[in-house]
Amino acid sequence: MGLEHATLRGILRSTRPLVSWPLVAALWVTPAWAEQKPPQQAQPAGNISNLAESASSRHQLDSSLDTDEESPPEFTIGPSEPVAPGERRWVRKFERADLTSYFKEGELAKAKAAYDRGLYRKARQILETQDATPPVRYLRAMSALRMGQTALAAEEFASLAEAHPPLRDFCHYEAARAYEKVRKWPEAIRHYDAVSSSARRYEEARFAMARILEKKKQDYAGALAALTPLVQQATPNPNSSVQAEAWLTIARFARYQADYNGEHRAHLAVWALHPFSKQAPLAVKGLRDLPYVPKWKVARAETLLSLHHNREALDMLDKLLPKLEPLPDPLACRAQFAYGTAQRKERKHSLAIRALRPVVEHCQDAALRPRALYVLGYSESVVEPEASIATYLKLAQDYPEHAYADDALFYAAHKSLERGQAAAAMGYLDRLIAHYPDSNFAAEALFQRFWVYRAEGQNDAALEALTRIEDLKGRGSTHESVQRARYWRGRMLLKLGRAEEAHALTERVAAEGAATWYGLLARSRLTHEAPERARAVADRLKVSGGPTEVWPLDAGNLAEDPHFVTGIELMRLEHREGPSELLAVSRKGRSEESIRLLFHILHSSGYTGSARSIAWALRREGLAAPTEAETRLIYSAAYPHSFRNLVVQHSRAARVNPDLMQALIREESAFNPSARSPTGALGLAQLMPATAFAVAKQLNVPLVATSSLLEPQQNIRLGSAYLGSLHRRFAGNPAYAVASYNAGPGAVDRWLSRFPDAELDEWVEQIPVEETRLYVKRVLGSAAAYQMLYGTSALTTLAFGERGSNNAGSR
């Protein structure tokens, strides 16, 4: 609630005949990665001290703010209009039959049944009579392995790795393990080394390779080279136990070679880059009375900040900064930027400004300075808004190719509008739209233009801005941005007397976006303005429309992704690692339909837990037409009834709609009882300790320790009671109550005074804090999703008609 900135036994059994292997093989387009390659050799790492020093020189603080503000949407949305089957251009048409097990029928089914019963010799005997297709060769190798014929299995896996690209990495790894068991060290090393760096088992392969080189060959340089790629990543992951273990192992290699300086540096790497790993205490023990070098202290502070341990980072930097060289010394620049960022994360904006201004004035590091400008601009926007405009413009001017440049122009325009500088703001928005048309801020810039034109009465220009949002392509276009544009276009059309056109558009938003904030708004509008249309939408929501069959779907460029190709092959081979391979697929740059395909493959094969993670990502980015059967499955996975009994019990006691409380918990913690926010909020409902103790006192509930807030029953009880008090304070208005839960009732009082005549939809769009504005939309949209999916209560609508925010309650 803290305020923030922006067993494959159940595999699908198709009724269609099993497709022959040659035909299935022909369906795959051989991707570039599948071309034959020699085993990859690790590059010489140099000495261990240099390796560690290189790691300490990299910035550990990836995100300058509390959220992952640098990440673009994971995928681009699909076509906004339906495409007739005859007009469809398929990239890679994926049918349900493409999931059919290779062992579904015939002799292969008999062989697999024997294998599953542990009759491995019988399985091989059956397979000997079959053509040596990849599925036959795979099951023969697996049978040999289970029979204890390890050398034979190794040879068969090695041969299959070279012959069948979709299983290349899988078979190299299995061959290496088998060769290791029969003590054929060179062969094991060669196959471990052949596992691709993108493979899921790459890290295990590098450790296994290093283990053989160390223990069996006493080749410490070779073992170091095997582990070097694991610690040379551009962005170290502080939560990676693999990286921490690699550094600890490297420290041991250094000690074996009497390289005590290298051992020292490797232990520092664990201490600084992985401070909360299980390896960290061992590293501290290894450091003993050795010095903690300033560079590594800065790296540790940056890591602590990335993990939201702000106070610990500040304490370290407070002691360190006076001992460093003055700016623009590179280490001092890093340290002072980290210090300013920590103050911003603690919302001590004046202190953040004092620390960051010298950084942007004196430090010229092209990786650090634009980020310092960005964080400085944010803190200035809170306490010195006029100065923030100049800072944001400086960032956009000095670093026009930086990922923050479009953000900077947008926030400069936003602050200019707040200060009544509309002409300047429109100029900044024009620059953003012209220079960054594919930016994730392009739709926001166009919407700001609409809002200004609307206020000025320039109706044609306002409508044109909304139409341009609907026409956007790429990552700047999301379902939410399109729904928002259509909703407000409907509002404008009604204002212009074009009621039939307006209501038709509003009805479309109400149906296609039924599980969103704008769908809720649209349904509420129709209830007031066109009740017959509202009833039609409600009837449509009761029974999902559209076809019940989801296939076929287009795999798009997934057909070239090695994890997808391997995952599908393992699924058809009934191997338990198939779902894990599919989850390893990068979702960036994919079409929405291809991501839906991942969901349906996992869901239809019985892997509902894995499918749920895909559904959550889909809903986060936006998903069209929840009234259709196919997408309704995804929504059901994305909106589970976790902790439902507790939610119903305590929300009803607090006079809160259970679906609203369920939605709030979903958005606050994703149903993780142990969730902790950067600002200290805890548990399912993300309660701040001070708030929780105050509510507990009012309820006469004993709250002995803060840790009790991690108990679901206690947390939901207190969270429901707090939301209920806010609901009553704001006369039953759910939007104000939810905004208060996030930003505090005092902030909502100020915003109500600032926009006293705004209707509810207008008021929400004008909430000046982006995080709160988006939070209100997400929570109320999620509440609408729960009502649509489960029919737990009558569909809630929001009241419209009278102007004035205190008249915009809920029904």
C-alpha positions in Angstrom: 0.0 0.0 0.0 3.1 2.2 -0.1 3.1 5.0 -2.6 5.5 4.2 -5.6 6.5 5.8 -8.9 5.6 4.8 -11.7 4.3 -35.8 -15.3 3.4 -35.5 -18.5 1.0 -38.4 -18.0 -1.8 -36.1 -18.6 -0.5 -34.9 -21.9 -3.2 -34.0 -24.4 -4.6 -37.1 -26.2 -5.8 -36.0 -29.6 -8.4 -38.0 -31.4 -6.6 -37.4 -34.7 -4.2 -40.1 -36.1 -0.6 -39.8 -35.0 1.3 -37.7 -37.5 4.3 -39.6 -38.9 7.7 -38.4 -37.9 8.9 -37.3 -41.3 5.9 -35.1 -41.8 6.2 -33.6 -38.4 9.9 -32.9 -39.0 9.1 -31.2 -42.2 6.8 -28.7 -40.4 9.7 -27.2 -38.5 11.7 -24.4 -40.1 15.3 -25.1 -39.1 16.3 -22.0 -37.2 19.8 -20.5 -37.4 20.7 -21.7 -33.9 20.2 -25.3 -35.0 23.1 -25.2 -37.6 25.9 -27.4 -36.7 28.5 -25.7 -34.5 31.8 -26.8 -32.9 31.8 -27.0 -29.2 32.2 -23.6 -27.6 35.4 -22.9 -25.8 35.5 -20.6 -22.8 37.6 -17.5 -23.4 40.7 -17.2 -21.3 39.7 -15.4 -18.1 43.1 -13.9 -17.1 43.9 -13.9 -13.5 41.3 -14.0 -10.8 42.0 -10.6 -9.5 41.4 -9.0 -12.8 38.2 -11.0 -13.2 36.9 -9.9 -9.9 38.0 -6.3 -10.4 36.1 -6.2 -13.7 32.9 -7.3 -11.9 33.3 -4.6 -9.2 33.6 -1.9 -11.8 30.2 -2.6 -13.3 27.2 -0.7 -11.9 25.2 -3.0 -9.7 22.2 -0.7 -9.4 20.0 -1.5 -12.4 16.9 0.4 -11.6 17.1 3.9 -10.4 13.6 3.9 -9.0 11.5 1.5 -6.9 9.9 -0.2 -9.9 11.3 -1.7 -13.0 10.6 1.5 -14.9 13.0 0.6 -17.7 11.2 -2.5 -18.9 9.0 -2.1 -22.0 5.9 -4.3 -22.5 6.8 -7.9 -22.8 4.9 -8.4 -26.1 3.1 -6.4 -28.7 -0.7 -6.6 -29.0 -2.3 -8.5 -31.8 -4.7 -7.1 -34.4 -7.4 -5.0 -32.9 -9.9 -6.2 -35.4 -10.9 -9.8 -36.2 -9.4 -11.4 -39.3 -11.5 -13.7 -41.4 -10.1 -17.2 -41.7 -9.6 -17.0 -45.4 -7.6 -13.7 -45.0 -5.3 -15.0 -42.3 -1.6 -15.1 -43.1 0.0 -17.7 -40.8 3.7 -17.5 -39.8 3.6 -20.9 -38.1 0.2 -22.3 -37.7 0.0 -24.4 -34.5 -2.7 -27.0 -34.2 -3.7 -29.1 -31.2 -2.3 -32.2 -33.0 1.1 -30.6 -32.9 1.1 -31.6 -29.2 0.3 -35.2 -29.8 2.7 -37.6 -28.1 5.0 -39.6 -30.3 4.1 -42.6 -28.2 0.3 -42.4 -28.7 -0.3 -45.6 -30.7 1.3 -48.5 -32.4 4.6 -50.1 -31.5 5.9 -46.9 -30.0 3.0 -46.9 -27.5 3.9 -50.4 -26.5 7.5 -49.5 -26.1 6.6 -46.5 -23.9 4.2 -48.5 -21.8 7.0 -51.0 -21.2 9.4 -48.2 -20.3 6.9 -46.7 -17.9 6.6 -50.0 -16.1 10.4 -50.3 -15.8 10.7 -53.0 -18.5 13.5 -51.2 -20.2 15.0 -54.2 -22.0 11.6 -55.0 -23.5 11.2 -51.4 -24.5 14.5 -51.6 -26.4 13.6 -54.9 -28.0 10.4 -53.3 -29.4 12.2 -50.2 -30.6 14.9 -52.3 -32.4 12.1 -53.2 -34.9 11.3 -49.5 -35.7 12.8 -47.0 -38.0 15.5 -45.0 -36.2 13.5 -41.7 -36.0 14.5 -39.2 -33.2 11.7 -40.4 -30.9 12.8 -44.0 -31.2 16.5 -43.1 -30.7 15.6 -41.0 -27.7 13.6 -43.7 -25.9 16.3 -46.3 -26.7 18.9 -44.0 -25.1 16.7 -43.4 -22.0 16.1 -47.2 -21.7 19.8 -47.9 -21.9 20.4 -45.4 -19.2 17.7 -46.9 -16.9 19.1 -50.4 -17.5 22.5 -49.3 -16.3 24.1 -49.5 -19.8 25.6 -46.1 -19.2 28.3 -46.2 -21.8 25.8 -47.2 -24.5 23.4 -44.5 -23.4 26.2 -41.9 -23.6 27.0 -42.9 -27.2 23.4 -42.8 -28.2 22.7 -39.4 -26.6 25.9 -38.1 -28.2 24.8 -39.3 -31.7 21.3 -37.9 -31.3 22.7 -34.5 -30.2 24.4 -34.1 -33.6 21.5 -35.5 -35.6 18.5 -33.7 -34.0 18.8 -30.0 -33.4 15.7 -29.6 -31.2 17.3 -31.9 -28.6 20.8 -30.8 -29.1 21.5 -29.2 -25.7 19.4 -31.8 -23.9 21.3 -34.7 -25.4 24.7 -33.1 -25.0 24.0 -32.7 -21.3 22.7 -36.3 -20.9 25.7 -37.6 -22.8 28.1 -35.7 -20.6 26.5 -37.0 -17.4 26.6 -40.6 -18.7 30.3 -40.2 -19.8 31.1 -38.8 -16.4 29.5 -41.9 -14.7 31.7 -44.2 -16.7 34.8 -42.0 -15.9 35.4 -40.9 -19.5 36.5 -37.4 -18.5 37.5 -35.9 -21.9 34.2 -37.0 -23.5 32.2 -35.6 -20.5 34.1 -32.3 -20.7 33.5 -32.0 -24.4 29.8 -32.6 -24.2 29.3 -30.3 -21.1 31.2 -27.6 -23.1 28.9 -28.1 -26.1 25.8 -27.1 -24.1 24.7 -23.7 -25.4 24.9 -20.6 -23.2 21.1 -20.1 -23.8 20.2 -23.6 -22.6 18.4 -24.0 -19.3 21.1 -26.5 -18.1 24.0 -24.3 -19.1 24.9 -23.3 -15.5 24.8 -26.9 -14.4 26.9 -28.0 -17.3 29.6 -25.3 -16.5 29.8 -26.4 -12.8 30.0 -30.1 -13.8 32.7 -29.3 -16.3 34.6 -27.3 -13.7 34.2 -30.1 -11.1 35.8 -32.6 -13.5 38.7 -30.3 -14.4 39.4 -29.6 -10.7 38.9 -33.0 -9.2 40.0 -35.3 -11.9 42.4 -33.3 -14.0 43.8 -30.8 -11.4 43.4 -28.2 -14.2 42.5 -25.1 -12.2 42.9 -22.7 -15.1 40.5 -24.8 -17.1 38.1 -25.0 -14.2 38.2 -21.2 -13.8 37.6 -20.8 -17.5 34.5 -23.0 -17.2 33.0 -20.9 -14.5 34.1 -17.5 -15.9 31.0 -17.0 -18.1 28.8 -17.4 -15.1 30.3 -14.3 -13.4 31.0 -12.2 -16.4 27.4 -11.2 -17.1 26.8 -7.6 -17.8 24.1 -7.5 -15.1 24.9 -9.6 -12.0 21.9 -11.0 -10.3 22.1 -10.5 -6.5 19.6 -13.3 -6.0 21.5 -15.8 -8.1 22.9 -18.6 -5.9 24.6 -19.9 -9.0 26.7 -16.8 -9.4 27.5 -16.6 -5.7 28.6 -20.3 -5.7 30.7 -19.7 -8.8 32.6 -16.8 -7.0 33.1 -19.0 -3.9 34.4 -21.8 -6.1 36.8 -19.4 -7.9 38.1 -18.3 -4.5 38.9 -21.9 -3.8 40.8 -22.2 -7.1 42.8 -19.1 -6.2 43.8 -20.6 -2.8 44.9 -23.8 -4.5 47.3 -21.8 -6.7 48.5 -19.5 -3.8 46.8 -16.6 -5.4 45.8 -15.0 -2.2 45.0 -11.6 -3.8 42.6 -13.3 -6.2 41.0 -15.3 -3.3 40.5 -12.0 -1.4 38.8 -10.4 -4.4 36.6 -13.4 -5.1 35.4 -13.4 -1.5 34.7 -9.7 -1.8 32.6 -10.4 -4.9 30.3 -12.7 -2.9 30.1 -10.2 0.0 29.3 -7.3 -2.3 27.3 -8.7 -5.2 25.4 -11.4 -3.3 25.0 -10.1 0.3 22.1 -12.3 1.3 23.1 -15.5 -0.3 23.9 -18.6 1.7 27.5 -18.3 0.5 27.9 -14.8 1.9 28.8 -15.9 5.5 31.4 -18.3 4.1 32.9 -15.4 2.1 33.0 -13.2 5.2 34.8 -16.0 7.1 37.3 -16.2 4.2 37.9 -12.5 4.4 38.8 -12.7 8.1 40.9 -9.5 8.9 41.5 -8.6 5.3 40.5 -5.1 4.1 37.1 -4.3 2.6 38.2 -2.3 -0.5 36.2 0.9 -1.1 35.3 -0.1 -4.7 33.6 -3.2 -3.3 31.8 -1.2 -0.6 30.3 0.9 -3.3 29.3 -2.2 -5.2 27.7 -3.7 -2.1 25.8 -0.4 -1.4 24.5 -0.5 -5.0 23.4 -4.1 -4.6 21.6 -3.4 -1.3 19.7 -0.6 -3.0 18.7 -2.8 -5.9 17.3 -5.2 -3.2 15.5 -2.2 -1.5 17.7 -2.4 1.7 17.9 1.4 1.6 18.9 2.2 5.2 21.7 -0.3 5.2 23.0 1.2 2.0 22.8 4.7 3.3 24.7 3.7 6.5 27.5 2.3 4.5 27.7 5.3 2.1 27.5 7.8 4.9 30.8 6.4 6.3 32.4 5.9 2.9 31.8 9.1 1.0 34.0 11.4 3.1 36.9 9.0 2.5 36.7 9.0 -1.3 38.3 11.3 -3.8 36.3 14.4 -4.8 34.1 14.4 -7.9 34.5 13.7 -10.8 36.5 10.7 -9.5 34.6 7.7 -11.1 34.2 5.8 -7.8 33.0 8.9 -6.0 30.5 9.5 -8.8 29.0 6.0 -8.4 28.9 6.3 -4.6 27.2 9.7 -4.6 24.7 8.7 -7.3 23.9 5.6 -5.1 23.5 7.9 -2.1 21.1 10.2 -3.9 19.1 7.3 -5.2 18.8 5.9 -1.7 17.5 9.2 -0.4 15.0 9.3 -3.3 13.8 5.8 -2.5 13.4 6.9 1.1 11.4 9.9 -0.2 13.8 12.4 1.2 13.8 14.4 -1.9 15.7 17.5 -0.7 18.6 15.3 0.4 18.4 13.4 -2.9 18.6 16.7 -4.8 21.6 17.9 -2.8 23.5 14.7 -3.5 22.5 14.4 -7.2 23.1 17.9 -8.5 26.9 17.7 -8.1 26.8 14.3 -9.9 25.1 15.7 -13.0 27.3 18.8 -13.0 30.7 17.0 -12.6 30.4 13.4 -13.6 30.4 12.5 -17.3 30.0 8.8 -17.3 27.6 8.1 -20.1 26.1 5.2 -18.3 25.6 7.1 -15.0 24.8 10.7 -15.8 21.5 10.2 -17.7 20.3 8.0 -14.8 21.3 10.7 -12.3 19.4 13.3 -14.3 16.4 11.1 -14.3 16.4 10.5 -10.6 17.2 14.1 -9.9 14.3 15.2 -12.1 11.9 12.9 -10.2 12.9 14.3 -6.8 12.7 17.9 -8.1 9.3 17.2 -9.5 8.1 16.6 -5.9 9.7 19.6 -4.2 11.0 21.9 -7.0 8.7 21.3 -10.0 10.0 24.2 -12.1 13.6 22.9 -11.8 12.5 19.4 -12.8 11.4 20.6 -16.2 14.9 21.9 -17.0 16.4 18.7 -15.7 14.2 16.5 -17.8 14.8 18.6 -20.9 18.6 18.4 -20.2 18.3 14.6 -20.2 16.4 14.5 -23.5 18.8 17.0 -25.1 22.1 15.5 -24.0 21.1 11.8 -24.4 18.4 11.6 -27.1 19.2 7.9 -27.8 18.9 6.9 -24.1 16.0 4.8 -23.0 14.9 7.6 -20.6 14.8 10.3 -23.3 11.1 9.8 -24.1 10.2 9.5 -20.5 12.0 12.8 -19.8 10.0 14.6 -22.5 6.8 13.3 -21.2 7.5 14.3 -17.6 8.7 17.7 -18.7 5.4 18.2 -20.5 3.4 16.8 -17.5 5.0 19.3 -15.1 4.6 22.1 -17.6 0.9 21.4 -17.8 0.6 21.4 -14.0 2.2 24.9 -14.0 -0.1 26.2 -16.7 2.5 26.2 -19.4 0.3 24.5 -22.0 2.1 25.8 -25.2 5.5 24.6 -23.9 4.0 21.2 -22.8 2.4 20.7 -26.2 5.8 21.3 -27.8 7.5 18.7 -25.7 4.7 16.2 -26.5 5.1 16.9 -30.2 8.9 16.2 -29.9 8.2 12.9 -28.2 5.6 11.8 -30.7 7.8 12.8 -33.7 11.1 11.4 -32.5 9.9 8.3 -30.5 6.8 7.0 -32.4 7.4 3.5 -31.1 8.0 4.6 -27.5 5.9 3.2 -24.7 5.1 6.8 -23.9 3.7 7.6 -27.4 0.1 6.7 -26.4 0.5 8.7 -23.2 1.7 11.8 -25.1 -1.2 11.6 -27.5 -3.6 11.2 -24.6 -2.2 14.3 -22.9 -2.7 16.2 -26.1 -6.3 15.0 -26.2 -6.8 16.2 -22.6 -5.5 19.6 -23.4 -7.6 20.0 -26.6 -10.7 18.7 -24.7 -10.2 21.4 -22.0 -9.8 24.0 -24.7 -12.9 22.9 -26.6 -10.9 21.9 -29.7 -13.1 18.9 -30.3 -11.8 17.9 -33.7 -8.2 18.0 -32.6 -9.1 16.0 -29.5 -10.9 13.3 -31.5 -7.9 13.1 -33.9 -5.5 12.5 -31.0 -7.6 9.6 -29.7 -7.8 8.1 -33.2 -4.0 8.2 -33.5 -3.7 6.2 -30.3 -6.0 3.5 -31.8 -3.7 3.5 -34.9 -0.4 3.1 -32.9 1.6 0.0 -33.5 4.5 -1.6 -31.6 5.2 -1.3 -27.9 3.5 2.0 -27.6 0.2 0.3 -28.2 -1.5 -1.7 -25.4 -5.0 -2.9 -25.0 -5.5 -0.5 -22.1 -4.3 2.5 -24.2 -6.7 1.5 -27.0 -9.6 1.0 -24.5 -9.0 4.3 -22.9 -8.9 6.1 -26.3 -12.2 4.4 -27.3 -13.9 5.2 -24.0 -13.0 8.9 -24.2 -13.9 9.1 -27.9 -17.3 7.8 -26.9 -17.5 10.5 -24.3 -16.6 13.1 -26.8 -19.0 11.8 -29.4 -21.9 12.0 -26.9 -20.9 15.5 -26.1 -21.2 16.4 -29.8 -24.7 14.9 -30.0 -23.7 11.7 -31.8 -25.3 9.5 -29.2 -25.8 6.3 -31.3 -22.2 6.3 -32.4 -21.0 7.1 -28.9 -23.1 4.3 -27.3 -22.0 1.7 -29.8 -18.4 2.5 -29.1 -19.0 2.5 -25.4 -20.7 -0.9 -25.6 -17.7 -2.3 -27.4 -15.4 -1.1 -24.6 -17.8 -2.5 -22.0 -17.7 -6.0 -23.6 -14.1 -6.3 -24.9 -12.7 -4.7 -21.8 -15.2 -6.1 -19.3 -12.3 -7.1 -16.9 -10.7 -3.7 -16.9 -11.1 -0.2 -15.4 -12.4 1.2 -18.7 -14.8 -1.6 -19.2 -16.2 -0.9 -15.8 -16.5 2.8 -16.6 -18.2 2.0 -20.0 -20.7 -0.4 -18.4 -21.5 2.2 -15.7 -22.0 4.9 -18.4 -24.3 2.6 -20.4 -26.3 1.8 -17.3 -27.1 5.5 -16.9 -27.3 6.6 -20.5 -28.4 3.5 -22.5 -29.8 0.8 -20.2 -30.8 -1.6 -23.0 -27.2 -1.7 -24.2 -26.0 -2.2 -20.6 -28.3 -5.2 -20.3 -27.0 -6.6 -23.6 -23.5 -6.4 -22.2 -24.5 -8.0 -18.9 -26.2 -10.9 -20.8 -23.1 -11.4 -22.9 -20.9 -11.5 -19.8 -23.0 -14.3 -18.2 -22.2 -16.7 -21.0 -18.9 -16.5 -22.8 -19.3 -15.8 -26.5 -17.3 -17.0 -29.4 -16.0 -20.5 -30.3 -15.1 -23.0 -27.6 -12.2 -24.4 -29.6 -9.0 -22.3 -29.2 -7.0 -24.0 -32.0 -5.3 -23.1 -34.2 -3.1 -20.3 -33.0 -0.1 -18.7 -34.6 3.3 -19.4 -33.1 4.8 -16.5 -34.9 8.5 -16.1 -34.3 8.3 -18.6 -31.4 8.9 -21.2 -34.1 12.5 -20.0 -34.2 13.0 -19.9 -30.5 15.2 -22.8 -29.2 13.4 -23.1 -25.9 10.0 -23.3 -27.7 11.3 -25.9 -30.2 12.9 -28.0 -27.5 10.0 -27.6 -25.1 7.5 -28.8 -27.7 9.7 -31.8 -28.6 10.1 -32.8 -24.9 6.3 -32.4 -24.4 5.7 -34.8 -27.3 8.4 -37.1 -25.9 6.4 -37.0 -22.6 9.4 -35.6 -20.7 8.8 -33.8 -17.5 11.1 -30.9 -18.5 9.0 -29.8 -21.4 7.0 -27.2 -19.5 10.2 -25.7 -18.0 11.6 -25.2 -21.4 8.5 -23.4 -22.5 8.6 -21.1 -19.5 12.2 -20.3 -20.4 11.0 -18.7 -23.7 11.7 -14.9 -23.7 8.4 -13.1 -24.1 9.9 -9.9 -25.3 9.0 -9.0 -28.9 6.4 -11.6 -29.3 2.9 -11.2 -30.5 0.0 -11.5 -28.0 -1.3 -14.6 -29.9 2.0 -16.4 -29.6 2.0 -15.8 -25.8 -1.5 -17.1 -25.6 -0.3 -20.2 -27.5 2.2 -20.8 -24.7 -0.6 -20.6 -22.1 -2.9 -23.0 -24.0 -0.1 -25.5 -24.6 0.6 -25.7 -20.9 -3.1 -25.4 -19.7 -4.4 -28.1 -22.1 -1.5 -30.4 -21.0 -2.4 -30.2 -17.4 0.3 -27.8 -16.2 -2.0 -25.2 -14.7 0.6 -23.7 -12.4 3.0 -23.0 -15.2 0.1 -21.7 -17.3 -0.9 -19.3 -14.6 2.4 -17.5 -14.8 1.9 -16.9 -18.5 -1.7 -15.7 -17.8 -0.5 -13.2 -15.2 1.9 -11.7 -17.8 -0.8 -11.5 -20.4 -3.2 -9.7 -18.1 -0.5 -7.3 -17.0 0.2 -6.2 -20.5 -3.5 -6.2 -21.5 -5.7 -8.8 -23.1 -8.6 -8.3 -25.5 -12.1 -9.7 -25.4 -12.4 -11.5 -22.0 -15.9 -12.4 -23.1 -14.5 -14.9 -25.6 -14.0 -18.5 -24.5 -10.3 -18.6 -25.3 -9.3 -15.5 -23.4 -11.7 -16.3 -20.6 -9.6 -19.3 -19.8 -6.6 -17.0 -19.4 -8.5 -14.6 -17.2 -9.6 -17.4 -14.9 -6.0 -18.4 -14.4 -4.9 -14.8 -13.9 -7.5 -14.1 -11.3 -7.5 -17.0 -8.8 -9.6 -17.1 -5.7 -6.6 -17.5 -3.4 -7.4 -17.1 0.4 -11.1 -16.7 -0.7 -12.6 -17.9 2.6 -10.6 -15.5 4.6 -11.3 -12.7 2.2 -15.1 -13.2 2.3 -15.1 -13.6 6.1 -13.2 -10.4 6.9 -14.3 -8.2 4.1 -18.0 -8.8 5.0 -17.3 -8.0 8.6 -15.7 -4.7 7.4 -18.6 -4.0 5.0 -16.3 -4.2 2.0 -17.2 -6.0 -1.3 -15.2 -9.3 -1.2 -14.3 -9.0 -4.9 -12.9 -5.5 -4.2 -10.7 -6.9 -1.4 -9.7 -9.9 -3.5 -8.6 -7.5 -6.2 -6.7 -5.3 -3.8 -4.7 -8.2 -2.4 -4.0 -9.5 -5.9 -2.6 -6.2 -7.0 -0.8 -5.5 -3.7 1.1 -8.8 -3.2 0.1 -11.2 -6.0 -1.2 -13.4 -3.1 2.3 -13.8 -1.6 1.9 -13.8 2.2 5.6 -13.0 2.7 5.6 -10.0 0.3 7.6 -7.0 1.5 7.7 -3.6 -0.3 10.6 -1.2 -0.6 8.9 1.1 1.8 8.2 -1.6 4.5 4.7 -2.7 3.7 4.0 -6.3 4.6 2.0 -9.3 3.7 -1.0 -10.0 1.5 -2.6 -6.6 1.8 0.8 -4.8 2.1 0.1 -3.1 5.4 2.5 -0.5 6.8 3.2 -1.5 10.4 2.1 1.8 11.8 -1.2 1.6 10.1 -1.7 -2.0 11.1 -1.1 -1.3 14.8 -3.5 1.6 14.7 -6.3 -0.6 13.1 -5.5 -3.4 15.5 -6.0 -1.1 18.4 -9.3 0.1 17.1 -10.5 -3.5 16.7 -9.0 -4.5 20.1 -6.9 -7.1 18.3 -3.6 -8.0 20.0 -0.8 -7.4 17.5 2.4 -8.5 19.3 5.0 -8.2 16.6 5.3 -6.8 13.1 6.0 -10.3 11.9 2.4 -11.3 12.6 1.4 -9.2 9.6 2.9 -12.0 7.5 0.1 -14.3 8.7 -2.7 -14.4 6.1 -5.6 -14.3 8.6 -4.2 -11.4 10.6 -3.2 -9.4 7.5 -6.5 -9.9 5.7 -8.5 -9.0 8.8 -6.6 -5.7 9.3 -6.4 -4.9 5.6 -10.2 -5.4 5.2 -10.9 -3.3 8.3 -8.7 -0.5 7.0 -10.2 -0.5 3.6 -13.7 -0.5 5.2 -12.9 2.6 7.2 -11.7 4.4 4.1 -14.8 3.2 2.2 -17.0 4.8 4.9 -15.0 8.0 5.0 -15.5 8.6 1.3 -19.2 7.8 1.3 -18.9 4.4 -0.3 -16.9 5.5 -3.2 -14.6 2.6 -4.1 -12.2 4.7 -6.2 -11.5 7.2 -3.4 -11.2 4.4 -0.9 -8.7 2.5 -3.1 -6.7 5.7 -3.8 -6.6 6.4 -0.1 -5.3 2.9 0.6 -2.4 3.6 -1.7 -1.6 7.3 -1.1 -3.4 8.1 2.2 -6.7 9.8 2.8 -5.0 13.2 3.2 -3.8 13.1 -0.4 -7.2 12.1 -1.7 -8.8 15.0 0.2 -6.3 17.4 -1.5 -7.1 16.0 -4.9 -10.8 16.2 -4.3 -10.4 19.9 -3.4 -8.2 20.4 -6.5 -10.8 19.0 -8.9 -14.1 19.6 -7.1 -16.3 19.5 -10.2 -14.8 16.5 -11.9 -16.8 13.4 -12.5 -15.3 10.2 -11.4 -13.6 9.2 -14.6 -12.2 12.7 -15.0 -11.0 12.7 -11.4 -9.1 9.5 -11.7 -7.4 10.6 -15.0 -6.2 13.7 -13.1 -4.7 12.0 -10.0 -1.3 13.7 -10.1 0.6 10.7 -8.8 1.1 8.2 -11.6 1.5 5.2 -9.3 -1.8 5.9 -7.5 -3.6 6.7 -10.7 -2.6 3.3 -12.2 -3.3 1.5 -8.9 -6.9 2.7 -8.8 -7.4 1.5 -12.4 -5.8 -1.9 -11.7 -7.7 -2.6 -8.5 -11.1 -1.6 -9.7 -10.5 -3.4 -13.0 -9.5 -6.5 -11.2 -12.6 -6.3 -9.1 -14.7 -6.2 -12.3 -12.7 -9.2 -13.5 -13.6 -11.2 -10.4 -17.3 -10.3 -10.7 -17.4 -11.2 -14.5 -15.5 -14.5 -14.0 -17.2 -15.9 -10.9 -20.6 -14.2 -10.8 -20.1 -13.8 -7.0 -22.3 -10.7 -6.8 -24.3 -8.4 -9.0 -22.1 -6.4 -11.4 -21.0 -3.2 -9.7 -21.4 0.0 -11.5 -20.2 3.5 -10.7 -22.6 6.3 -10.5 -22.6 9.1 -13.1 -24.8 11.9 -14.1 -24.3 14.6 -11.5 -21.0 16.6 -11.6 -19.0 16.8 -8.4 -16.8 14.1 -7.1 -18.8 13.5 -3.9 -21.7 12.4 -6.1 -19.8 9.7 -7.9 -20.3 6.7 -5.6 -21.0 3.1 -6.5 -24.1 1.1 -6.9 
